[in-house]
Amino acid sequence: MKLQRDPKIWSNPNTFDPERFLTSQAGCDVRGQQYEFIPFGSGRRSCPGITYATQVTHLAIAHLLQGFDFSTPSNEPLDMKEGLGMTMRKVNPIEVMITPRLPSVLYKF
């Protein structure tokens, strides 16, 4: 069982639910001390750039969420079934429509 999908730790671990991290798992340890979610490794061999990477990731996501609206075609729910392979690919590709929040004239320099 993968730790990131352990039902003892996460409710509905196979459901795409990013809101779960806003309140219920606010204290989730990404630095590898409790081994629930280990994106950067842990212990002596952990990634030295963990602080930089998390700050850059938060900044990039904040800019994307501030500047664009994200939706699916026809506002249908996402199919989050995973396929087999070297990476965790989705069985059906995720289609997302990204539209700017502001008029295009405001994006010109």
HELIX and SHEET records of a PDB file:
HELIX    1   1 LEU A    3  ARG A    5  5                                   3    
HELIX    2   2 PRO A   18  PHE A   21  5                                   4    
HELIX    3   3 GLY A   43  ARG A   45  5                                   3    
HELIX    4   4 ILE A   50  GLY A   67  1                                  18    
HELIX    5   5 PRO A   73  ASN A   75  5                                   3    
HELIX    6   6 SER A  104  TYR A  107  5                                   4    
SHEET    1   A 2 PHE A  68  SER A  71  0                                        
SHEET    2   A 2 MET A  97  PRO A 100 -1                                        
END                                                                             
